[in-house]
Each structure stands twice: as structure tokens, then as C-alpha cells.
Amino acid sequence: MTLHLYNTATRNISEFKPLQPGKVGIYLCGATVQAPPHIGHIRSGVNFDILRRWLMATGFDVTFIRNVTDIDDKILHKAVHEEIPWWAVAMKYERAFTDAYKALNVLPPTYEPRATGHITQMIELMKTLIEKGHAYAPGNGDVYLEVRSLKSYLTLSNQKIDDLQSAGDSEDTFKKDPRDFALWKAAKPGDPSWPTPWGPGRPGWHLECSAMAQAYLGETFDIHGGGLDLIFPHHENEIAQSEAAGYGFAKVWMHNAWVTTAGEKMSKSLGNSLQVHELTKRVRGIELRWYLGSAHYRSMLEFSFEALEESAVAFRRIEAFLDRAIELLGKTPEGIIASGFADAMNDDLAVPAALAFISETVKNGNNAISAQDMNSLSLAVSQVRGSLNILGCDPRDEAFSNSATSNTDAIDGLISLALQQREAARARKDFAASDAIRDQIAALGIVIEDTPQGPRWTVSK
Amino acid sequence: MTLHLYNTATRNISEFKPLQPGKVGIYLCGATVQAPPHIGHIRSGVNFDILRRWLMATGFDVTFIRNVTDIDDKILHKAVHEEIPWWAVAMKYERAFTDAYKALNVLPPTYEPRATGHITQMIELMKTLIEKGHAYAPGNGDVYLEVRSLKSYLTLSNQKIDDLQSAGDSEDTFKKDPRDFALWKAAKPGDPSWPTPWGPGRPGWHLECSAMAQAYLGETFDIHGGGLDLIFPHHENEIAQSEAAGYGFAKVWMHNAWVTTAGEKMSKSLGNSLQVHELTKRVRGIELRWYLGSAHYRSMLEFSFEALEESAVAFRRIEAFLDRAIELLGKTPEGIIASGFADAMNDDLAVPAALAFISETVKNGNNAISAQDMNSLSLAVSQVRGSLNILGCDPRDEAFSNSATSNTDAIDGLISLALQQREAARARKDFAASDAIRDQIAALGIVIEDTPQGPRWTVSK
């Protein structure tokens, strides 16, 4: 079975065929950098990172572009509120997103273009659209796309243009049709602006992505991704702009579902406690990643702290298996992709089925430990590691092996030394000494759990 | 004493007077992102970070801009060599620089503009220069600055224009004078380009910085920094462009000296082993930072591995003092700025004198320990922490307190437990047990050093 993906544009799952053999170009709509990232934002990054890793593992050379929208009304409002320039707001939150992606082991994009860095490309695109009769500059400094001039419109969201309300991006009366949308917005007093042949102004959100996708992936490329909520109007308007300019644009459209709370798209009020840097105080980055990646990307993920904790515990069981197995094997087998895992991933990235495969493999591995079957154990470790790697959750991935690791080894050894001393004290019936050792360990916040595979420790916060 | 700085433009040290009370704007020439950063590149970041921290500590609101030069012949060559697009090269090394700055606790800039993101601003600047009669577009797609049209030129490097050779940035014969330099370079076939009124092309290096400094700091700003080697031609040409456009440009020019090897600016061949990510395998980031910041910014820093190690050992002594003192005090006194330290920093950032102050304070602190004078000890800790913080080297700065820290505390406690057990074994004359404990600790790569302040440990790689 080869990779099959659901295409929002065709509303069915079909075989993925790259435009060029062995190469894939992906454009993912990134963040509007106006607040710290919460898991609703980052889920998209994790879902498309799994796609990217799967494509890489199956031999594709992937060019992955994820933009930064660094000019927007929300950023301008935040600048007023924080009393710093709008570009300092954008930089601050761009960094917060970078940190969050890194904490969750999301591979950095091949390129991460900023919208404000592509004004010349946007001007060129608008010139083309005006020349082709699909856009107009009514003289007030705005530039609009004329939706009635298009051969097709709203095919992604399957709406009829006549059912559409006003595009609502301007209160003025310069539009030919209320459904026309702004490619470019005339400068308002005090707002940042860039010069154009139609006067100073700033880009409309939709135009940015059409220009940046073309700049880095060309006029026609393989996959365009984003969250469900971007289908309309953002992605419809990207398609309108790019197709009107004569580009093939994206062949496959993929949309990840939301993180929900009480069945709704994450609310702003709850948003603060669901920021990545808050949640990574509660669970490790690798555990949060595991949780966010665990649902199918097209399924809503209903968040609860209980579900997050349970997911983290389940992940730690897999980790404990790997630790124990690697200790027994005396080596760390490299990851391999098993067909059971591959079948799941090729089926529109069916992560839940892939997790069932991992779970089964861990079970087989534990049976191999009982049976002292080192060959089977080694195979199980390879399959688990190979699978976890695609999910971005291999604890032995070098992304997770920073300086903390050598300390972890040191703690392992020291705890084992302390436990030996406790045993020795007991053996010589010096119970005062053995109790003192136990208490000293507890006082350090080190929790030792006796497991069938021997004692396991964690350092509590 | 208030802050006095050496100004390359006036060739003397004078009182620093900000353009606006309480605010300072700094533009630092950042990296051309075409290779991993070595300490020659990063020293500049560290030196100007110390300036920034000092200004912040003395009450200034600092806007710090450090650019990324992301289009350049070297980047284009590297792209051919690495067989990836030029923008993927730029992104990769921009990230490598970000990582290196972070590893050395350099505060992230208020904004980090990329040259290619400021084409519209460069075009506007060229239009202004042409209108004012200081630049010309000879029709081949290049745009040149006409150096003979300037009121002054080469004042920073104190050269005479008649002594100057050709600017050498073009082999063509379109220049009015061989010393004219390119603001903009016509597109060569296959190279990236951006549209302009004079044809497609790409920016000259000098133009980028004039345009970006103005975009974020305004036409006139306080401080422009960079390495010594940038004085000519880069900074001279920035001044030529910006002043010809009618801007006041930078009031103070500051230049850091090089990291040298055998008295020469760091060679490329040695460069690999002096990359930040290589050296931070040998010493910790905080120790490398300490070393790079330890010389006066206007003095050459002659690199040797021995000097680096010695510097790291000296730093660890200060750390050991802080650890011991904080343990004795039972609390962590906040940092304060002592007048001895302030006097040194206000004297053109005289870090060597500041280090002498720290050294003296540590000595006083150790005397206070002997005398059990906790008030004096607390003061010494505050002064040392306050000083280290300005140098970006406070081990208790939250930049260094990541998850590794709680593990460090755990290791501290476990080693102390193990040493107690060893003492207990000796006390009961069980020398086999006490030797076994010592050997187990050694086998973990943990080196324990007996110091007057008690045992200190390090985990070797």
C-alpha cells in the first residue's frame, strides 16, 4: 500500500502522487504572531510534522514551508496594549512559537517566511491579477479581488457564491461586489505601511500566503495544509488569487481538526492554561507531543488534564519498556519501520491504528523479555523506536538527548548506588541506616517506583 | 561617573548622551548566514550584549536591532555546494546563529530583520539617493552611489578618497568613478532577484543595513556597532548612503576587536574547531561566554584552548563561592550593582577592571565565611551576582535554570548521600564498602574535588 491522503478539495482519500518523483513541497499556514502559542495552535504543527516525517522516512525529499504572519490588526492592537512597536510584538511571539515547536520536537521548516518580508512578491502578484482582469484598485489605496470574474470560487468549502455574505474586510463603498475581498489595504494614519503603485498600505492576510507559497514552492506544488477553520475564507481566497494568476497551486489540501474543550474550539479564557510553556511544566514536551499527535489529525481532540495525564502515563510505559529492553540487550537497536505501522500511516496517517501497532509490539517485547528471547526483543525495540521516531516521540532521538541526558545517567547510577547501600544496611540489620537512606532520597523529591523491570525513578518538581 | 564610550567616529572616549532621555537605540551588524558561527562571529554578540545589559541595568529602555544578511555571494555558492535552495542555506545558518547566541545567553534582539525582507525600504532609499543626486542607475540594472558627490566620505576610517582603490564590487565600466560602490546589483542569470524600477536584481550589502537601521531605529539613532573589520568599507558606505539621504544616522560608532589565533584574525582552517557548538562540548556555554566577555571589547582576544580552560576554571571558582555562600546563608540574595563594578563599566565597558572587582568581592566573601560574618557574605553574594548578571554569566539567572537544574540538585543530594555512606563505612572499618562506593562514583564519570568549601563535583562527558 502506498500513501493515501484525504484531500479536502476532492472530499475523498486517494493515492498521493508527487508532482516530481521523490520530492514533495508542503506549505503550512503558520501562526499570526500576536500571543503565546496554545496547544490549539501547535496541534497543526505536530500533525503536519508527522506527515513530513512519514514522507521523509519513505524516501521523499520534503521542502516544508511554514509562514509567519507578522502584520495584522491583532498585532497592531497588541502593540498598543504592550506599548512596544508592532514589529517587537511580532518578534516576541515568533520566538515563543519557535520555542514551543522546539519543545515539542517539531522539525524546523525548510524555510519560515515572514509576510512583511514578501511585499515585492505581493505587489507582483497584484499586478498580474489586475492585468488579467481579476483584481482592481478603485483608487482609495485598497486592491480587491473581483470574485465574479473567477471561473470557479468556493470549491474547497463547497459553497455557492450567491449564498455568500459580504467579505467584510472593508466598510467602504469602493467594492464592485460586497463579496470581493481585499488583497491590499490602504494605510490608515499611524499604522505601518509599505509603498505600492496604488499607494501605501499593508497586505491582506490571504495575499501573503499565495505570494509566499509561490516564492518557495513554485506556481504548482503538492500539499497545502492548515487548520479546519482556515478552509473559508482563507484557503478559498488563496485559491482564488493563485488560480486567477494562472498558477496550478496546491494539488492536495489537508486540514487538521481542532483541540476542543467541552466540544468547542478552544476558548480564549481557557487558552492561558493551555499554553505550551504552561503545559510543559505539567508534563514533558515529549509527552505533550505524544498526546497532541495521538488522535487522527482529522478528528477533534477533546482536551482534559486527565486525558493528558493518562496519555503521559501510557507513554511512560513505552519508555520504561525501551529502557528495560535496552538494558537487557546491552545495546540500543536502531529504529526500523514495520509493515503494520506503515500500513496505518499510509492510510491517511491513521495514527490511532499506528498506536495500536506500537502497543502490540511493546506487549510482544515484554513477552520476549519473559521468554529471554533477545532476537525478538531487539526486533520489538527497533520497531517501537522506528514508529516513535515518525511520531516525533523517540526518547532516544538526539533532539531529546541534551546535556540533561548525561545527568540522567549519573542520577541512574547514584540511585542504584544508594539502593545498594540501603540493601546492604538491611542485610546487616542496620535499619536506622536503611530508613535514613530512604528518607534522604525522598527529601530530594526523587520518587522510586518498584516495577517488574526493577526500580524506576522520577524527580518531582 | 556616568557612562563614557569610545566613539570610533571621534576617536575619543566621551560621555554617552542618548538622543531621547531614558531610551537607547542600537544597531549591530549581524551575521551573513552562510556557515555555522565560530567564536570570532559570536564575540561581537557577547560584547554588545554586555553593553545592552549595562544600559538596561542603569535604567535605559534599549531597542536592540541585529540584522541577518540572508543574500550574498557566499550564500549562493553554499547553496550550489549543499544542493539546496539559497534560502534554505540562509535559514539553516540563521538558526545555527540563534542557537549559538542562546547557548551563550545573549539576549534576543528586540527585532532581527532579514535583508531580503526589506527590499521595498531599499528601493525607497535608492529613489531618495537618486533624487538627491548622490546615486545613479547607469542602465545595466545596477545602482551606484557616487562617492564624489558626497560632502564627506571615509571619516570613520580616516582615509582620503584619493588614496582609495576601486570599490571592486563590479567589473563593468558603467561606473562614473571606480570608487563608486554598488547599492544594487543587476540580476545574473539563475540568481535570485527582486524587481525594482531599474530592473531585477539584488541588494548590495551596505544598502541593507542603512535601510534596516532606518526602518527600526529611525533616521538618527544612538549607537551603531560591529566588528573592527566592518569599519571599511561597510560602515563607511552605510554612513555615505544614510547621510546622503539626509539622515543623521548613528551618533556613536562602536567596534569590537577580533578573536585572534597566532595574532591573526581567526583563520577559516581553524574555524571549524572554534565553532560555538564544538566549544560548548568542551566547556559549558556560560564558561565560553565568560571567556569571550573577559577581554576589553576593544582588545584582541588571542584564543588558545589553555586560556579557555583556565578561564573556565576561574569562573568555576566564583560559582563554587556562590554555591557555598548560598548554602551557608540558606537563601539566595538578589544581585545588586556595586559602585566599584559600575565605575569599571562606565569607563568604556572596562570589563577587566570589572573582573578585578568581582575577584576582590569573592575574596571578601570568602573572608566573611571564615569570620562567619553573614551580613558581609550576603552583600558579597549580591555584588557578585549583580556583576555576573551584567556579564550574562550569573549561574542563577533563569536563562540557565532549565530542567537540568532540578537534576543538578538531585545529583548534589545523591552524591552527598553516597559520601556519607562512604564515611559511615570507613567509620565502621568496612574499607571494602568505602572503596566500592568511591569506585562506583568514579565509574559514573563523576569527579569529586575536595575544596576548602567542601566537596564539589562535575560530570565528565
Chai-1 contact restraints between the chains, C-beta under 6 A:
chainA,res_idxA,chainB,res_idxB,connection_type,confidence,min_distance_angstrom,max_distance_angstrom,comment,restraint_id
A,W87,B,Y111,contact,1.0,0.0,6.0,A-B,restraint_1
A,A88,B,T110,contact,1.0,0.0,6.0,A-B,restraint_2
A,A88,B,Y111,contact,1.0,0.0,6.0,A-B,restraint_3
A,M91,B,Y111,contact,1.0,0.0,6.0,A-B,restraint_4
A,T110,B,A88,contact,1.0,0.0,6.0,A-B,restraint_5
A,Y111,B,W87,contact,1.0,0.0,6.0,A-B,restraint_6
A,Y111,B,A88,contact,1.0,0.0,6.0,A-B,restraint_7
A,Y111,B,M91,contact,1.0,0.0,6.0,A-B,restraint_8
A,R114,B,G117,contact,1.0,0.0,6.0,A-B,restraint_9
A,G117,B,R114,contact,1.0,0.0,6.0,A-B,restraint_10
A,G117,B,G117,contact,1.0,0.0,6.0,A-B,restraint_11
A,I119,B,T120,contact,1.0,0.0,6.0,A-B,restraint_12
A,T120,B,I119,contact,1.0,0.0,6.0,A-B,restraint_13
A,T120,B,W194,contact,1.0,0.0,6.0,A-B,restraint_14
A,W194,B,T120,contact,1.0,0.0,6.0,A-B,restraint_15
A,S403,B,A404,contact,1.0,0.0,6.0,A-B,restraint_16
A,A404,B,S403,contact,1.0,0.0,6.0,A-B,restraint_17
A,A404,B,A404,contact,1.0,0.0,6.0,A-B,restraint_18
A,S406,B,V459,contact,1.0,0.0,6.0,A-B,restraint_19
A,N407,B,N407,contact,1.0,0.0,6.0,A-B,restraint_20
A,A410,B,I411,contact,1.0,0.0,6.0,A-B,restraint_21
A,A410,B,L444,contact,1.0,0.0,6.0,A-B,restraint_22
A,A410,B,I446,contact,1.0,0.0,6.0,A-B,restraint_23
A,A410,B,V459,contact,1.0,0.0,6.0,A-B,restraint_24
A,I411,B,A410,contact,1.0,0.0,6.0,A-B,restraint_25
A,G413,B,L444,contact,1.0,0.0,6.0,A-B,restraint_26
A,L414,B,L414,contact,1.0,0.0,6.0,A-B,restraint_27
A,L417,B,A418,contact,1.0,0.0,6.0,A-B,restraint_28
A,L417,B,Q440,contact,1.0,0.0,6.0,A-B,restraint_29
A,A418,B,L417,contact,1.0,0.0,6.0,A-B,restraint_30
A,Q421,B,Q421,contact,1.0,0.0,6.0,A-B,restraint_31
A,Q440,B,L417,contact,1.0,0.0,6.0,A-B,restraint_32
A,L444,B,A410,contact,1.0,0.0,6.0,A-B,restraint_33
A,L444,B,G413,contact,1.0,0.0,6.0,A-B,restraint_34
A,I446,B,A410,contact,1.0,0.0,6.0,A-B,restraint_35
A,V459,B,S406,contact,1.0,0.0,6.0,A-B,restraint_36
A,V459,B,A410,contact,1.0,0.0,6.0,A-B,restraint_37
